Amino acid sequence: MTTLCPFCFAEPGLRRRLKELRPKFPRELKCDFHPSRSGIPVDAISPIIDAVIAPNYMIGEYQPYYAGEGDKADWQQQGSSLRDIISDLTQADEDGISDAIVSQLIDDDPYDPRDGGEPFYGDDQSYVRVEHAYNPRSEAWEQFKLEITYNRRFFSDLARDRLRQLFENIHLQKDDLGQPVVYQIGADEALRIYRARQINNAGERENAIADPANLLGTPPRRFRAAGRMNAAGVPALYGAFDFDTCVAEIRPSVGSHVVGAAFRVIRPLVVLDTTRFARPARLHSIFSPNYTERLQQWSFMQRFMFEISQPVLPDDVTLDYIPTQAVAEFISNELDTYIGKAKLNVDAIIFSSAQRPTGRNIAIFGDAAVVEHTESAGEPTTPERSTDSTDFWTSWRLEQPSAGLAVVPGSVLVHNVTGVSFSHESMEDPATQEDGEN
């Protein structure tokens, strides 16, 4: 039997797996192509090759080919030979190595002619790559949305299992530029997160200017409305990375007044940046044990990124929020993520703006969403006795844990909305379009 070694192949993923496999065999067993190196029997290597080829390739179909007008059809099979495919996939060092793999795959083919089966592997066949349209994560997501929206509102073991299937090990994902999708934002003086509120009452505007941490920060419990990524009462701060996007997201009317401020991060925040899924995934070795899972997760996250970026319309019902609210809660509280060897919770999710295509938004959760209080708001007032919401917010702030954000001094400004712009596209009535075609 032919004996091969990791250095028979230049493909990094395959070489790495064979290095892990080699210690299981006697050191005296030498490679037929590299006699100074310990080897592995080819029948132990062929299952690794088979696990890549069988689900990703199919036997090519025969198509008619005509050399000239009026000539008889010459039927040709589409695809590449098994030997060429193995040579390309494994980056085999010599032709004889690919031939040894081909022979072993043919010998190991489990077909039984007595059952009417046909062999998959053959040195006289051609093969084409299969494009997989089915993604089990998309199915799991649809099932999760139905269950948590209409069956069991609070987390069940099944719901948790589905979310783990969708998001487990997401911290390992990187785009084609090598940028991780889970990373840490430090206390960067240059980074700004913008918040804005439409405030048309002059007195309320003065209060916001005097104490932006309270009036533009995370609302206290009884003022927290449900959002796309938080249930009512659950802390979350929504912002944008530029002021124009921030204003576009609140959709103010012409003639209204908007009070805006910039915030800086004052302690490290772990973020899941869904905008990085807009790029292709970093290429992984097809021989990596989790190759398929990584690609399927990347494909699903591109869909998820689209869903959470959709605009919230006035007639949207609260039920529409529930799946993404549950995902945000799971990601920020239960999902295990790592940066290096440190196990950390996700503090925020970055997502594309639906109102401004070039803009990016951020939703910050839990204690990380708390804004550092400034003394300019004056002395706190007991909320039970106060009828003024500003006083209530002030006292609530002073009881909060370590803040994650602080207002940038001098950044609070009042903006008068003088105009808005819209873009649109025409949508034909399907019935009219069909009538025109008939």
N, C-alpha and C positions, 0 to 999 in steps of 0.2 A: 504494500500500500504506500502511496505517495505521502511524504511528510513535508510539511511547510512550516514556516516560522513567521512571526510578525513582520519581519523585514522583507518578506516576499511582497508586501503590499505597501503602497505609499499613502493610501487613504487613511487619514489620522484616526477617525473613529473606529475603523476596523482594526487598525494596528493596536490601538489602546485596548480593545476588547480581547485581542489575542494575547497581549502581554498579561492580562488578568487571567486568561485561561491556561497559559503555558505551564505554570507551576503544578498543575494537576497531573502532568506526565513526567516520566523519568528523564533526568537530565541527559542520560546517555543516548536518548532518542534524538538523532541529528536531522537537520533540514536537508532535503535532497538538493536544494538550490543554494544554500548557504551552509556548507558542511561544518563550519566552525561554531554554528549556533544551534541551540537546542530547538527541537521541532515539535510539531503537533500533527497527529494523523489527520489527513484530509477529511475523513468521515466525521471528525469533531468540528471541523470548520464549515463544512457545507450547510449544516442547519442554520448557521448565522447568515449565510448568503441567501438561503431559501426564505428565511423570515423577512428579507427585504424584497426579493424579487416576486414571490408568490402574491402578496397583496397589492403590489404596485405595477405589475405588468400583466398583459394578457396576450394570447396568441393573436398575431395579426390576421386581418381578413384579407381575402384575395380580391383584387380589383382588376378589371379588364384594362389592358394597355394595347393601343393600336399604333403600330409603327407608321402607318399612312392611311389615307382615305381609301376605304374599300377593303383594307387588309383584315384578315381574321384576327379576332381578339387573342392576345397573349396574356394569360392570367398571371399576375404577379402578387406575391404576398407582401403586405405592408410591414414595415418594422425593421429591426436589426437582429442579427444572429445572436444566439445565447452567448457565444464566446465573446463577441464585441461588447455586449452589455456588461458581462462580468469584468472584462478588461477595463471598461470605462468606470464602473462603479467602484471597483476595488483598487484601481491603479496598480494592477499586477506588474511586477518587476520584469517578468518574461512571459512569452506566449505559452510556454509549457506549464506555467502556473495556472493560467486561465483554463487550459485544456484539462488539467487535473480536476479543477472544480467542476467543469462541465460534465466530465465523465462520472464524478461522484453524484451530482444532482440527478443525472439520468438513472444511475443505479438505485438511488434512494427514492425515486418517484413512487408514491404509494398506490398508483392506479392498479386495478385488477381487471384484466380483459374479460374474465368470466362474468363480471357485472356489467359488461358493455362499456367500461370506462376507457378513456383515451389518455395517453400520457400527456402531462403538461410540459415536461422537459424533453427536448430533442435537439440534436445537432443539425437537423434539417428543417427546423422551424424558425420563424421570425417573430419578434415580440414588440409590442408597442406599450408606452407608458399609459397608465390609467389615471384619469383625473377624477378624484373623489369629490362628489358633490355633497354626500351625506356627512353631517357633523353631529355626533351624538350630544355634544354640548348644547347645540341649538334646541334639540328636542328636550333636554333636561331643563333648559331655561323656560320653554313654553309650559312644561308641566309644573315647574315651580310657580310661575305667575298665576296659573289657574288655581293651584292649591292654596296659596297664601291669600289670594284675593277673594275666593269664593268658598273655600272649604274650611281651612284652619288658619285663622288670622295670626295666631302667635306661633312661634317656631316649634315645629315638630322635628323628631329625629330625621324623618325623611327629607324635610326641607333643608336641614343642616347638611345632610349628606349630599344633596343636589348642589348646594352652594359650594361645598368643598370640592366636588367634582369640577365645578366651573372655575374656581379661583385658586385651588391649591397650587403651591409653588409658583405663583405668578411673579414673585420677586426674582425668579431666575430668567425671566424674559428680557430680551434686549432687542432693539431695532437694528436695522442693517448698518447703522453708524456706530453700533456698540453702546448706545445709550440705554441704561436700565429704565424700566417702567416704574419701578419702586426705588425711590432715592430719598435722601434727607436734605431738607432746606435748612441751612444754618442761620444764625443771627447775622444776616447779611445786610449791611447798611445800605447797599444799593438796591436791593429788592423792595418793591412796593406792591401792596395789595390795596385796591381802591374800593371804597364803599360810598354809597350815595342814597339819599332819601328825597322824595318829592315833598317839600314842606312849603305850603303857600301861606300859612299864618306867620305874620312877622314876629310875634312873640315866641312861637315855637322855634323859628329860625335862630333867634337870638340865644335861646337855650342850647340849641345844637352847636352853635359856634362857641359858646362858653364851655360846653362840656361834651365834646364829640365822642369821647370814650363811652359815655352813657347813652347818648342819643343816636349814635351811628354804629355802636357795637352790637353784641349779641343781646337780644331782648331777655328780660327776666322770664321766669317760668310761665306766668299767666298771660304774657304777651306773645309767646312763641307760636306762630302759625305753622301749619303743616307746609312743608316744601317738598321739592322733588327728592331730596335726600334726608329729610328728617320728619318724624311724626310731630304732631302738635305737642308742645311742651318739652321736646327734646332739643338740647342746645345745638345750634349749627350757625355758622357765620358764612354767608355767601358774598364773594367778592370777585373782582376781576384784576387782571394784571396791567390794565391801562384804563384811564378814566373814560375814554370814549365808549369802550365796551361796557363799562359799569353803568353809564347813563342809558345806553341802548337797552340794557337788560331790564331796567325799571320802567321803560316805555312811558316817559312823561309826556304830557300834552303841551302843545304850543301855548306859550304865555305863562306856564307854571315856573316855579322856582325849585331848583335842586341844590341841596347842600351836600357837598362831597368832601372826603378827606382821604389821605393816604395813610396806610398802616405799615409798620415794619415788623418783621418777625424777631422776637426777643429770646426765643429758645428754640432748639432744633425741632423741626416738624418732619415726620415721615409722610411722604405723599405717594399716592398711586396716580401716575400721570397717564390718563387714558388717551391724551392727544398723541402720544408716541406710537400708538397702534395705527395711526394714519399712514405710517411708513411701512415698508416690507419688514418682515421678521429677519433677524440675523440668521444667516445660513448655518444649519447644524448638519453634522454628519448623518447621512441616511442610515448608518449603522449604529447610531446612538439608540439605546434602549427606549428612550422617551421621545424619539423623533416625531412620531405621528401625534402624540399627545400635545407636544409643544405647538405644532402647526395648527391643530384643531383649536387649541386654546387661543392662539393669536387670531385665527379667523373669527371665533366667537366674540372676542373682545372688540374687534372692528365693528361688529353688529351692535354690541352693547354700548360702545362709544357713541354710535349713531342714535340709539334710543335715549340715552340720558342727555343728549344735546338738543333734543327736539324742543321747540318752544312750548311754553305752558300757555294754553289758550284760555280765554275767560270762561268758556263753557266746559272746560275739563273738570271732571268730577274727582273727588278725593280718592276714589278707588284707583284711579290711574297712577297715583303716587305710590301705592303700597309696595309693589315689587322693588322699585328702586330704593325706597326707604328701608326695606328689609335688607337689601344688599349692602347699603351704606352702614347699617348697624352691624351686620355680620363682619364686614371688612374691618371696621374700626374697633370691634370688641372681641371677635373670635378667630379671625384669620391669623395664622402663624406666618409672619414674614421675617426675613432676615436681611440685614445689611452687614456684610462680612459674617462674623460669627455671632453677632448680637441679635437676639430675638426681640422684635419691636412690634408695637401696634401701629396701624396706619392712622395718622391724625387727619388726613385731608385727601380729597379726590380732586384732581384737575381735569376739566372737560372743556370741549369746544363751545363757543358761544353760538346759540341759534340766531341771535339778533344781529351779530356782526361776524361774518365768516372768518376774519383774520384774528378775532379775539379769543382769549382763553379765560375761563372762569375757574374759581376754586371754591369748594365747600369744605369748611373746617369744622371738626366735630369735638364735642366734649370740652375738657378743660383748655385744650389748645385754642378754642374759639373765644376764650375770655380776653377782653381788652384791658390792659393795665389802666387803672383809674388814675386820673390826675386831680390834684387838689383844687383846681380852678372851679370845680363844681360847688364848692362851699361845704358847709357842715351837713352830715347826713340827717335824714328825717326818718322817723319810724314809719314803715310802710302802712301799718294798720291805722295810723292816725291821719295819714296824709291823703288828701283828695287830689294831689297833683302828681301826675304820672312821672314827672321829672324827678321829684323827690324820691319816689318809690324806686326808680332805676338807680339813683345814686346810692341809697342804702343797700340795695341788693348787690351792687358792684363791690362794695367794701367788704363783703362777707365771702367773696369768691376765692378759689384757690389760685395757685401760681398762674399768672397770665401767659398767653402765648404771643400776644400782639400788643403793640403800643402805637398811639397816634403820632405821626410825624409832625413835629412842631411847625407851625406856619402853613400847613397844607390844607387847612379848612377854608373852603371857599363857597360862596353862593353863586349859582349859575342861573341866568335867565334863559329859558328855552325859547329860542326865536324861530325854530323850524325843525322839521323832521324829514327824513327821506325814506322812501320805500322802493324795493325792487319786486318785480312780479314776473310770472310767466303764464302764458295762456294755456288753458286745459280744454281740449275738445271734448264735447259730449260723445261718449263711446257709441251711443245709438246713432247719432248723426254721422259719425265717422263710418260706421258700418253701412248706413244707407248710401253714403257716397261711393262706397266700394262696390255696391251691388248693381 
